[in-house]
Amino acid sequence: QLTSLEYLAHPPAASSVLPEHLNWNGGLWNSLSNFPSLRHLTLKGWRFDGSQAFGIGLLTDLHRLDIENCTIASDDGVGLSRISQLTSLIHLSLNRLKYPNSIPGEFAGLGAIKGLSSLTAINNDFYPEELLPWADIHFTQLTLSSSYGPTMKATAELVPKLRHVVVLAVPGLPLDLPMAQGLMHAHALRDLCVAWINIKENHLQREGIRVGLPQVQHLALMHECHTYMRVTADRWEVGTIFPMQKCMQEQPCTNFSHVRKAGGSAPCATKVQHVMGRGWG
């Protein structure tokens, strides 16, 4: 019984002689739906023209869906919106998708997937009307990476509303006061990846504000992405906001280049590889 399938448009070795993306045959959805035990599907390098992605809604038994490096060339405004019909999904990743035509609201319906707890979207852009409804989804793991202004702004509004998140990676955003105050209510938050810390000691003291995230055990600051801002975080900021007691070393850190123990500056191998997912770039 087939339970997992990685469906590549073409082998990596053939990428120099074949088109970057091959056209998807819409009839393949019916073929895939004939595997009743299929729970994990990975699609890489495909191009979905017109309504070819519509049939993805047939795969209602999937638990995990990974779509990476695909082109969504839908001209009917549907795109991958039928993913919201996959009500058995637990994990969804949408990485490096390309859009010749914009599809506003494509993923606004993800809230219909009641069991969806993990979402990874690396180098992927969303409209605010897609992102903001995700506040009602009980994410325990969320990774969002984008350089698109509206996506980053909407992400900054979304993050403070998350209440169930355990692993959160938003490497393009600084941890500012509104975000930190919102995450104070995410009591299960364990792993956090942000660009840098943008909270000033004198501002908190002047306003009489107290903020802290003692529940966070593993912290990653992506300073290399923002060397024009600050190279290192102040000892006060890290030590006060993240009063961690120890830095666990059970597993090596394979994805973070700068993971630091609160109150110190030495690199530390920790169990934070889950924050980064597949890595950046």
N, C-alpha and C positions, 0 to 999 in steps of 0.2 A: 504494500500500500504506500503510494507516494505521499509523503507528508511535507516535504520541502523542495522547492524548485527555484533555482537561480537561472533566469532566462536572459541571456546576453544577446544583444543584436549581432555581435561578431566578436571573435577572440581578440584580445588586446594586440596580439602580434600582427593582426591583419588590418589594424587601424590606419596604416600608412597607404594602403591600396584600396580601401573601401570607404564609402562616405562615412562621415562622423556618426550620423544617425540613420538607421534603416527604417523604412516604413512598416508600421505594425499592420498586420492583417486582422481586421475587426472580427473575423470568424474564429480567431484563436480563443476568444473569451468562452465560447461555447465548449471548445475542446477542454479548456482548463477546468470548467465547471463539472466535467465528467470525472474528476478525481475527488471523490467524496472525503478523502482523508487529508487533502492538501490544506495545510495550516499556515505555511510560511512561503510567501512569494516575493522574489526579488527581480525587478526589471531594470535593465541598464542599457542605455544607448539607443533607445527606440524613439521613433518620431510618430506621434499620434495626430494624423490629419483629420479635419472635419469632426465627425462624431465617432471616430474609431475608439476613443476611450470610454464611450458610453457603456459598453458591455461589462466594464469592471464591476458594476453593481451586481453581477451574477454570482460573484465569488463570496457568498455570504458566510461561508464557514471559515474564512481566513482569520487567523489570530494575529499574524504579523505581516505587514506589507512594507517593502522597501522599494522606492522608486528613485533612481539616481541617474543623473546625466541624460535626461530625456528631453525631447522637444515637444511641447504641447501646442500644436498648431491648429487649435480648434477655432472655427469661425462661427459657431453656433452659440457661444457663450456658456457651453456646458463644461468643456474640459474634463477635469478629474472630479467634478462635483459629485458624481455618483459614488464616490468613496463613502459618503455619508450613509449609504445603504448597507455597508459592511458592519453590521451591528455586533459582530463577534470580535471585532478588532480590539487588541490590547495595545499593540505598538504600531506606530506609523512613522516612516521616515520619508521626507521629501527633500532630496539633496540636489542642488545644482540643476534645477529645472530651467528650461529656456522657453520664452514665450514670444513668438513673432507678433501676436496680438494680445492685448491685455484682456483678462477675464476677471473683472471685479466680482467679489463675492463667491469665488469658486469653492473656497473651503470654509465658508461661514456656517455650513450645516454640520460640522463635525460634532457638535453637541448632541446630535442624535445617537451617537455611539456611546452609550452609557458606560461601557466598560473600558473605554480608551483611557489609559493611564500614562502612556509614554509616547512622546512625540519629539522627533529630531528633524530640524530643518536647517541645513547648513548651506550658506550662500543662496538663500531662497528669499524672494520678496513677496510680501503680502500687503493687501490693502487693509486699512484700519477696520473696515466693515467685516473683514474676515477674522482678524485677530481678536478684537475686543469681545466678541461672544464667547471666546474660549475661556473667559473667566469663570464660566459655569461648569467647565469640565474639571473633574477631580484628577488633575495631573499629579503623578508622583515623580515623574522625570520629564523635564522639558529643556530642550536645547534649541536656541534660536540664534541664527547668525545671518546678518544682512547689512549691506551698506546703503540701502535705500532709505532716504529720509523719512517718508511716511511710515515705513515698517518699523524703523527704530523708535519713532515717537510713539506709535501704538504699542510697541513692546514695553516701553517705559510706563505706559498706563496700565498694561496688563499685569506686569509682574507684582505690583503691590497688592493685587487682588487675589493672588494665589494663596490658598490656605492649606493644601494637602501636599505640596511639593516637597520632595526629599532631596532630589538632585536637580539643580538649576544651573544652566550655563547660558549666559548672555554676554559673550566676550566683547561685543561691540559697544556695550553700555557701561558707564560708570555707576558705581553704587552711590546714589545721592540720598539726601534725607528722605524724600517721599518714598523711595524704594525701600530704604532700610526700615522706615516706620511701618510700612505694609508688611514686610517680611518678618517683623517681630511677631506677627500673628500666625506665621507658618511654623508651628511648633516642631514639626518633624523635619525641618530643613537641616540637612547634614552636610551636603557638598555644594559649594557655591563658586562659580566662575564669573568674574566681571572684569571690565577693562582696567579700572583703577578705583580708588576710593575718593569720592568728591564730597567729603564732609569735613568741615573745618571745626577745630576745637573751640576757637574763639566765638564762632557763631552759636554753637550749642550753649556755651557758657553765658553769652549775652542774652539769649532767648530763654534760658532756663530749661532747655530741652534735654531729655535723657533718651538715649537710643543705644541699643545693644542687641547683638545676635549671638547669645551664648550657646545656642543649640548647634551652631555651625562647627563642625569638626575639621573640615577640609576646605581650604580657601585657595583659589588660584587667581592671580592678578596678571592680566595679559598686557604687561607694560610695553612689551616689544611692539605691540600694535599701535601704541600711542606715545612714542618717544618724544613727540613735540609737546606733550603735556607734562608728564613727570616720569622720571626713571624709577624712583623707588617710593614706596608709601612711607609716610611718617610712622615712627614707632608708636606714637600715641594713638593714631587712627586705628591701626591693626590691633594693638593690645587692648584698647578700650572697647571697641565695637565687637571684637571677636576674642573674648577671654577664654580661649581654648585651653584645656588642661594638658593635652599631650598631642603628639603627632604620630599617628599609627604608621607602622612600617611593615605590616604583614605581607603586602604585595608591592612590587616595584611600580613606580609611576612611569608609564610608557608614552604618554601623550602630552604631558605638561612639561614645558621647559622651565617654567618659573612657578614652583609651588613652595610657599614659604610658611613656616610655623609662625603663629601669631606671636608678636613681640620679638621676633628675631629676623635675621636676614639670610640665614644659610638655607640652600635648597634642601628639600626634604622629600624623600620618596614616600608616597602615601597611597591610600586606596582611592584615588580620585580619577582613575581612568574612565569611570562610568560617566563622569561629568562631560567629558569631551566627546564621547561617542566615537565617531570615526576619524576624528582629527579635523583640522581646518585647512582651508586653501582651495 
